[in-house]
Amino acid sequence: MKLKELESYQDYYDAQNGRSGMKASQINLELIMNIFNLESEDKGINILDIGCRDATAVHFLHNKGFKNTYGFDIGERARETWYSIYDKAFVDSYLTVSDVHEGIPYDKEFQLILSSHVIEHLFDAPKAIEHMYTHLASGGFLFTQVPIQPEERFLNAKPHYYMFDSMDDYISLFDNTKFKVVHQEEGFKAANPEATLILQKL
Ligand SMILES: C[S@@+](CC[C@H](N)C(=O)[O-])C[C@H]1O[C@@H](n2cnc3c(N)ncnc32)[C@H](O)[C@@H]1O
C-alpha cells in the first residue's frame, strides 16, 4: 500500500466536496443484489451507504423495499444534488452530510454497510474502518470496492490518497481479529483493475 503524502485536512475536504455533488454512480447494484441474495432478504434490515454521492444506491434499495436504508456523503454539494433529484422528505429522513472520519452519523447498527469507491479517497482509512466496524451489527457485512492501480500517476492525482498494489495489499488494511474475508473478486472497471472485497464482522 502506498499513501499519498498527506496534505492538510482542508485540502482533502475541498477535493472531496468538489466532486461530491456529481450525478454519477459506480456502485455495482446488480452484484450486491445477487451476492447478498437481497430479493429474498428480510426487508427490515438496516443498510448504510457511505460516500453515497447522488444516493443512487439508497434510492434503489428503498424501491426494492429496504426502507431502512441510509446514506451520507462528506460534501455539502451532495446535499444540493439530493434536493434536486429526490423529495425533501426522503432526503431529510435518509440522507445526510457527514465525514466518516468523525464517525457514523446514525445511531444504529447495520446488517450491511456499503462503501463503493470510497476507501481509496479517505484521509485516514484505518480510523474510518474502525467506525464502520463499530456500527456493523454482529455478523454484519461490509461490502467494499476500490481500484487496484499500481500506476504512480494515480497516486499523485487528487483526490486519491490510497493506492493498493493487489487484493492482498488491500486486505491488509483490515484487522483480521475484527473482520473475516468472506468474498474477494478482481475485475476491471473500464481499463482499471478493481477489487471487490466483502468482510464480515467477527
Ligand atoms: C468515487 S465517489 C463514489 C461514489 C459512490 N459510492 C459510487 O460508488 O458511485 C467517492 C465518494 O466518497 C465521498 N467521500 C470521500 N471522503 C468521504 C468521507 N470522509 N466521508 C463520507 N464520504 C466521503 C466523496 O464525496 C464521493 O462522493
The ligand as a Tripos MOL2 file, in Angstrom:
@<TRIPOS>MOLECULE
LIG
   27    29     1     0     0
SMALL
NO_CHARGES

@<TRIPOS>ATOM
      1 C1        -15.6580    7.9670   -6.2860 C.3       1 LIG1
      2 S1        -17.0320    8.5280   -5.3700 S.3       1 LIG1
      3 C2        -18.0180    7.0390   -5.2220 C.3       1 LIG1
      4 C3        -19.4800    7.3440   -5.0110 C.3       1 LIG1
      5 C4        -20.3980    6.1120   -4.8450 C.3       1 LIG1
      6 N1        -20.1050    5.3790   -3.6360 N.3       1 LIG1
      7 C5        -20.3130    5.2280   -6.0490 C.2       1 LIG1
      8 O1        -19.8400    4.0900   -5.9360 O.co2     1 LIG1
      9 O2        -20.7290    5.6720   -7.1100 O.co2     1 LIG1
     10 C6        -16.3840    8.7320   -3.7050 C.3       1 LIG1
     11 C7        -17.3860    9.3920   -2.7720 C.3       1 LIG1
     12 O3        -16.9020    9.3240   -1.4290 O.3       1 LIG1
     13 C8        -17.1950   10.5410   -0.7810 C.3       1 LIG1
     14 N2        -16.3010   10.6920    0.3770 N.ar      1 LIG1
     15 C9        -14.9770   10.9300    0.3600 C.ar      1 LIG1
     16 N3        -14.5000   11.0670    1.6080 N.ar      1 LIG1
     17 C10       -15.5620   10.8770    2.4370 C.ar      1 LIG1
     18 C11       -15.7140   10.9270    3.8550 C.ar      1 LIG1
     19 N4        -14.6750   11.1660    4.6390 N.pl3     1 LIG1
     20 N5        -16.9370   10.7030    4.3860 N.ar      1 LIG1
     21 C12       -18.0070   10.4690    3.5670 C.ar      1 LIG1
     22 N6        -17.9280   10.4240    2.2220 N.ar      1 LIG1
     23 C13       -16.7220   10.6390    1.6550 C.ar      1 LIG1
     24 C14       -16.9520   11.5580   -1.9020 C.3       1 LIG1
     25 O4        -17.5170   12.8120   -1.6350 O.3       1 LIG1
     26 C15       -17.5920   10.8670   -3.0990 C.3       1 LIG1
     27 O5        -18.9620   11.1520   -3.2340 O.3       1 LIG1
@<TRIPOS>BOND
     1     1     2 1
     2     2     3 1
     3     2    10 1
     4     3     4 1
     5     4     5 1
     6     5     6 1
     7     5     7 1
     8     7     8 2
     9     7     9 1
    10    10    11 1
    11    11    12 1
    12    11    26 1
    13    12    13 1
    14    13    14 1
    15    13    24 1
    16    14    15 ar
    17    14    23 ar
    18    15    16 ar
    19    16    17 ar
    20    17    18 ar
    21    17    23 ar
    22    18    19 1
    23    18    20 ar
    24    20    21 ar
    25    21    22 ar
    26    22    23 ar
    27    24    25 1
    28    24    26 1
    29    26    27 1
@<TRIPOS>SUBSTRUCTURE
     1 LIG1         1 GROUP 0 **** ****
